[in-house]
Amino acid sequence: MTTTSTPAPPHAPHASAPRLLGEPVGVDLARHVAAFGPLPAQHGVKRGHAGPLVAEVERSGLAGRGGGWFPTGRKMQAVVAAAHSARKDPVVVVNAMEGEPAASKDSVLVHRNPHLVLDGAVLAAQAVGASVAYVVAHRGGRSVGTLERAVEQRAARGGDPVELRVLAAPARYVASEESALANFVGEGIGLPVTVPPRVFESGVRRRPTFLSNAETMAHIALVARRGAAWFREVGDPAQPGTMLVSVSGAVANPGVIEVPTGTTMRQILGLAGGTTGPVSAAVTGGYGGSWVSASAAIDLPWTPDGLRPAGGTPGAGVLAVLPSESCGLVETARVVQWMAGQSAGQCGPCRFGLTAVSQDFAALAAARLKGTGLAGLEKRLGIIPGRGACRHPDGAVRFAASALEVFADEVKRHLSGHCSAGRRTYVLPVPAGTVTLPVDRPGEEWR
Amino acid sequence: MSGHVVIVDRIACDGFGTCAQLLPERVILDEWGYPIIDATPVHGSERQHAKRAVNACPRLALSLVKAPHDGATRTPAGPPAARR
């Protein structure tokens, strides 16, 4: 395995001026208005027609920061068109769930600038013709209280042109999947439903639903104030703007940073204080994303197209860095076990398939899997994708398959009963009490 | 020639396996007993077998729908599912 070390450069690279995290003002609405300006008025919005902001968002090139990277303006257009043809009022849903254990960007954004997220929700609702916007965060997380206080402040100062409602959804990974979120808002059941129809045409209570990530909404709030041309001033031309990255693992200063899209992993690691030693690989996107080899990805730009040559994805802005002394297969076994446990259990291929993959991976990590077992694992990874109602199994399988590729040398070692790792602590976070592996090392007893 | 394809509602499906018995031309079962479906349109006599399989599903999870032009059975025009 090649290793890459990036100590903090003597002059850390400077990101462009942060847009979303630059001026943390918290729930204080007066300070928010002083920092970002008042909520821009939207004129010429007609029922059943897209407001001017939709075209402006389309021109900005903003793409969804929740992981899909789909053009936000086109999504809004699709909602408006569906509402028009169904003759139903659409609904807006903001996903502030932060379902990824290795991500913290949405809660950091909500904590620092909740009104940017709420402004975006209000503006998007007006632009697509919705009269209510729901903001959904994890039950028990700190975002719920912050958002509620921020909404109270807005109500006390005259309120908004559309209704804002903060909801607390169960802290389950699949609950933040889009059909599950719409199902939760409409029916109180945070489980995925069979698609199609997709939420943009039939979401909350069968209304066309514009559902987007909290960060995306905050960008909309700034596009409405400063325009599409301003938005495109920084970042990659194909997916412009800035993005939030949750950096964790073997870096000196883990946390959330804001960088222009197209920033390289080397620059991102520099901004996070550099690596703490040699690193071998990294998780990109999240636990439904992919491993990349550090040497292959270190100078690639962080965009969906840019990371593809190394098999990576910016996804939800997760970058978790693996130190060279850690075993990527052990880390993967823990994450896959967690992902299997997060299946809603509604679809057989996910419920049984992920469990089987998780057991295979546990055996592989413990260097107990034989060649035939590996063939079985690969076969399972091949038949599961595309066979769930939602994309949860696809993401888990993508993550597991990327590990077999990136850690191919380590796979060989494990098949012959060895593990090269010299470290017994784990890098990738999984929620407490959800994973039973520590995987034992060769020669050690199970448990 | 536009045809019809077999699709399964994954949430409704409980893995009875009737579909694989009645329509082996398009359906095989995975190791857990859940259908793996070949989305090639059914034509001629296959269509009758497909209809029989649809009607025989104890969970009403199987349906016969018009084949989309691009061959994709899951995702119509519109944004891909984002996931957080």
Chai-1 contact restraints between the chains, C-beta under 6 A:
chainA,res_idxA,chainB,res_idxB,connection_type,confidence,min_distance_angstrom,max_distance_angstrom,comment,restraint_id
A,G64,B,A82,contact,1.0,0.0,6.0,A-B,restraint_1
A,G66,B,A82,contact,1.0,0.0,6.0,A-B,restraint_2
A,G66,B,R84,contact,1.0,0.0,6.0,A-B,restraint_3
A,G67,B,A82,contact,1.0,0.0,6.0,A-B,restraint_4
A,G67,B,R83,contact,1.0,0.0,6.0,A-B,restraint_5
A,G68,B,P80,contact,1.0,0.0,6.0,A-B,restraint_6
A,G68,B,A82,contact,1.0,0.0,6.0,A-B,restraint_7
A,F70,B,P79,contact,1.0,0.0,6.0,A-B,restraint_8
A,F70,B,P80,contact,1.0,0.0,6.0,A-B,restraint_9
A,K75,B,P79,contact,1.0,0.0,6.0,A-B,restraint_10
A,A78,B,G78,contact,1.0,0.0,6.0,A-B,restraint_11
A,N95,B,R84,contact,1.0,0.0,6.0,A-B,restraint_12
A,M97,B,R84,contact,1.0,0.0,6.0,A-B,restraint_13
A,G99,B,R84,contact,1.0,0.0,6.0,A-B,restraint_14
A,S176,B,R84,contact,1.0,0.0,6.0,A-B,restraint_15
A,E177,B,R83,contact,1.0,0.0,6.0,A-B,restraint_16
A,E178,B,A81,contact,1.0,0.0,6.0,A-B,restraint_17
A,E178,B,A82,contact,1.0,0.0,6.0,A-B,restraint_18
A,T194,B,D9,contact,1.0,0.0,6.0,A-B,restraint_19
A,T194,B,I11,contact,1.0,0.0,6.0,A-B,restraint_20
A,P196,B,P76,contact,1.0,0.0,6.0,A-B,restraint_21
A,R198,B,G78,contact,1.0,0.0,6.0,A-B,restraint_22
A,F200,B,G78,contact,1.0,0.0,6.0,A-B,restraint_23
A,N213,B,R84,contact,1.0,0.0,6.0,A-B,restraint_24
A,G288,B,R83,contact,1.0,0.0,6.0,A-B,restraint_25
A,A316,B,R84,contact,1.0,0.0,6.0,A-B,restraint_26
A,Q346,B,I11,contact,1.0,0.0,6.0,A-B,restraint_27
A,C347,B,R10,contact,1.0,0.0,6.0,A-B,restraint_28
A,C347,B,I11,contact,1.0,0.0,6.0,A-B,restraint_29
A,G348,B,G15,contact,1.0,0.0,6.0,A-B,restraint_30
A,G348,B,W32,contact,1.0,0.0,6.0,A-B,restraint_31
A,G348,B,Y34,contact,1.0,0.0,6.0,A-B,restraint_32
A,P349,B,Y34,contact,1.0,0.0,6.0,A-B,restraint_33
A,F352,B,W32,contact,1.0,0.0,6.0,A-B,restraint_34
A,I383,B,D30,contact,1.0,0.0,6.0,A-B,restraint_35
A,G388,B,R10,contact,1.0,0.0,6.0,A-B,restraint_36
A,A389,B,R10,contact,1.0,0.0,6.0,A-B,restraint_37
A,A389,B,I11,contact,1.0,0.0,6.0,A-B,restraint_38
A,R391,B,A81,contact,1.0,0.0,6.0,A-B,restraint_39
